[in-house]
C-alpha cells in the first residue's frame, strides 16, 4: 500500500537546517491499522503530512498503491490525495457555516460528480454513521464526539484506501474516545488502511502495529520483519 | 478625565502601530468631511446667508406673470400703481438694468449702470463710502444729472480721488455730478453678478414714454415687507391690487397677474437645484466614506477580540469598552477633520478661481464659524456612523469563549461577516447612484456639445461696442423733435467701421447684431402683421435685433427663403425686415411671409412705416442650448429711425460686433486701431471667440458633470478599497476553511473561483439595490438632462459593466492570497 524510502524533511533556520524527518523507511500493507507515536517534536505530524500529500517539500521516495508519488507534479499529487486519502483532525476542522450534511458532502463537491449521486452518497454515510437526524445542524450545535463523528464521516465518504488521523480523540473525553476508536476498528475491518498519530497507549492498542519516532528518526516498529524489510 | 486622556493616548498609539490603516481611514474621512464642508460653505454663502442689506429677509421681487427664478420687467406705471396699492409692504422701489460709458481721462469704459429710484437705496440701507445716495428730487422727471460710483470704478478710472464727490464726470457724453461712492460690498442688483463691482448707479427719472405707456416694460420692482407680515399675506394683497389694475385699465389681455417672491430666490435663480444636487452627491460620498471606515474599524475590532476579552476579564464594563472604541473612532474623525479642513480650504480657493459669476454671490464665499460648527457636526456624525457598529460588536464579547477556544475564524454567515458584506454592498449601491448620475450628465453634456446651434463658430471673434453717448434703455422715448432727425450711429460709425474691419490684416469679414446668439441680451417687442392684424392687446411678441454687414453669411446661418439684409438696405431705401424660421412657422403657417409687412408700433414706437419681409433665416439658438428658438425679427441697423424707441434699444445703447479672422489669431489690437480711427470714444470690451460664447452656455453643466464625475471617481476608489478590504478580511477569516477545503481536495482554481464569485455576489446585490435607487432618483435629475431620459439603457448598462469590472479587479489580490494558502500551516500540524 505505502512504501517510504529514505524520506527526509527539513526546515531552514537562521543558522542552518532543522531536520524533522530523517531517513524514514516504512512499508504499510493494505488493511493495516498503524499507530505512530513519539514525544512532542518527534516528527509524527510531519510524517502524517507527507503521507497525506499535504507536504511536498520532502525528499526520498514515496509509493502509494504502486504509484511513485515522488515523481508526480503538484496537481497530480492533489488528484491522488483526493482519490485515495481521507483525513481526520484533532480539532475536527468542520466548517462552521456548513451543516452536517454539507460538511460531509464537501470532498465530493471537488470531484466531477453528478449532484444526485453525491446526495445519495451523503445520505448513505449519514445513515451509516447514525447521524441522519443531525444532518441540518451546524457544528456549533454538536458535542465534540458528534463533531469528530462527522469529521470521520467526511473523511470516508469517498471510500478512500487510506485514512489518516491526527490525534483523533485529543479533544474528547474517554467515553467518546472509545467510541471513535471502535469506529476506526470497524472501518479497518471493512478494509480501510488506517494510520493514526496519538499519544495515548489506549488508542494505540486498537491498532495492530506501532511505529515510534524520536527526533525525526524511526526508532521502533512493531511490524513483522517481512513488512519492515526494504 | 484621566481615563479619557488614556483612551486618546492609547488610540493614537494604536494608529501609529498600523500606519497603513490609519492613513487610509484618515484620507477617506478627510475627503468625505472636507468635500462636504466645502460644499456646505458654498451653500451657506449662496443660499442661506442673507443678502448684505438691511432687512434682507424681507426683500421681495414683484413681477408680472407666474413666478420665475429670473426677474421679469414691468412698466413704471404698474410700479406706481402697485406702490400705491400695497399696504403691507413697507416700501416699494424700482430699478432697471442698463449700461453706460464712463469717460475717464484716457479711456472710455462700458459699465453696468442700473437706474434706481432714490427710495431703493434707502430701502437697502447701505451707507456710501463717500458722499451720499440720491435725494427724492433727483428721482423726478427732469431732475439733475447725478451719479453714484462703485468703489471699483472709483479706484480704476478715477484713481481713488478723495475729492471725487461733487466733481462733474461724463457718462455717455452727458455731464453728471458725483454725489457719492458706494462700498465694494454693495452689489445691487445682485443678479448682475460681478459687473456691479465696477458699476455706476443713476437715479431713475421717468421719461414721457414711461409715464404714458404701460407696455414700456424695462422696470423691475423691489419691495420690503413690514416686519411681521408674512409672504402669504403680502401675496394676497398683491393679488387684489393686480386684479384692480386689470379692471381699471380695461385690458383683458393683461390678466393682471403679479407675483411676489423672495428677492434672494431671484438672485440664486436656477443655481439652487444644481447646488442642492451636488450637495446630495457629496452626502452620498460621505456615506460611502463612513461605510469604508466602519468596515476597517470592524475588521480591526474583530482582530482585537482577545484584547477586549482580556479587558472584560480584568473588569472593564460594556460602557467602558464602548467608550474606548468610540474614542478611537473620534480620534480618527478628529484627524480626518483636520485634514478635511485643509482640503475644504483648498477647495474654496479653487472656487474663487472659477470664471466670474459661475455661482451667484461667488465673491462672498468664505469659510465662517458657522461652517466650522457644521464640520464638527459632520465629524460627530461620521464618528457615530463608523464607530458604533464595531463598538457594539466588541462590547458584547464573551471573555471565556474568546480566551479558551482556538480562533475558529469568522464565517461569512456570522453576524460580523454579514455586517461587513452589507456595508460594502451599501457602498456599491451608493456608488451606483453616483455613477448613473454621472453617466446621464455625461450624455447630456455630449448632446449639448453636439446640439445644432444654427450657426458656426469657426474663426469667429465677437466683442461688445458701446457708443460714448449710449442712451441706455432707461431713457428711451420716441423723439418729438420736429427738426431733421440726427444721423444714425449705424451710418456714422458702424458702417465705416465694418468697411475698415474687412480691410484690416487678419480679418476676412465683419458684421454686427444687437442680439448675439446664446447671450442673455434679449429685447422683445410686440408686433402685428399688417395683412393679418392681431386683435388689440393680443399682439404677439418677438425678439428684435438690428444687424449690419453680411450677418447670415458670417454666422453660417442659411437663408430659407428670400434674401438677407444687405448693404443696399440703407436709410433711404424702403424699410425691410427678415424673420426667422420659428416666427414664420408660428405666425405665417401655410403662407409665404415674403412681401407681407410688420406693424412695429407705428407712432407709439416711432417705426411709422411697416417694414416688408424680404427673407426667412434659419433658427439660431437664442438663449441656451436647451431652449428652443424663439420668434425673431431682424432689422437693418441703418433703417431704424433715430427718433424711434427701437433706435435706442437696438442701435444706440450697445452693439455686438463679429469678425471672421483668417486664422485662429487674436485681433483685438487691429480692431481697436480701426475704432480709434473711425469711431473714437467708443468703449470696446468682452473680446471672445464665438466658441467661448457657446462653451460658456454649457459651462455650468460641464462643471456639474466634472464635479459629479470626480465624486463618482472617488466613490469608485473607495468601493475598490472597501471591496478589497472586505474580501481580504474574508480570506483572513476563512483561512482555516480554505486550508480545510484544500486538504479535502479543492484545487487552487476552485478557491480562486470561490473568491471571485463572492466578490461578484456582493457587487451584484449592491448593484441591484443601486440600480433600483437610481431609477427612483432618476426623476429628480430630469430637469438637468438634455436629449437623454432618466432611464437610459446604455448608461445603466455601462455602469453595470464598470462596477462588475471593479468587483473583479478588487478580488484579484485576495483571490490570489486565498489560492496560495498553505493547508498545512493553517491546520497547524506540527
Contacts between the chains, C-beta under 8 A, distances in Angstrom:
chain1	res1	chain2	res2	distance
A	41	B	830	7.7
A	45	B	829	4.2
A	45	B	830	5.2
A	46	B	829	7.7
A	46	B	830	7.5
A	48	B	829	6.9
A	49	B	824	5.6
A	49	B	829	5.6
A	52	B	743	7.5
A	54	B	743	6.1
A	54	B	823	5.7
A	54	B	824	5.0
A	54	B	827	8.0
A	54	B	829	7.7
A	55	B	824	5.9
A	75	B	747	7.5
A	78	B	745	7.2
A	78	B	747	6.5
A	81	B	745	6.8
A	82	B	745	3.6
A	87	B	743	6.0
A	87	B	744	7.5
A	89	B	827	6.5
A	91	B	406	6.7
A	93	B	736	7.2
A	93	B	740	4.8
A	93	B	743	7.8
A	93	B	827	6.4
A	95	B	411	7.4
A	95	B	737	5.3
A	95	B	740	6.5
A	96	B	408	6.1
A	96	B	409	7.7
A	96	B	411	4.9
A	96	B	413	8.0
A	96	B	414	7.8
A	97	B	411	3.8
A	97	B	412	6.2
A	97	B	413	4.2
A	97	B	414	7.6
A	97	B	737	7.9
A	106	B	740	8.0
A	106	B	741	7.0
A	106	B	744	5.5
A	107	B	744	4.7
A	107	B	745	5.3
A	110	B	741	7.7
A	110	B	744	6.8
A	110	B	745	4.0
A	110	B	746	4.9
A	110	B	747	7.0
A	110	B	750	6.5
A	111	B	745	7.2
A	154	B	744	7.3
A	166	B	829	6.3
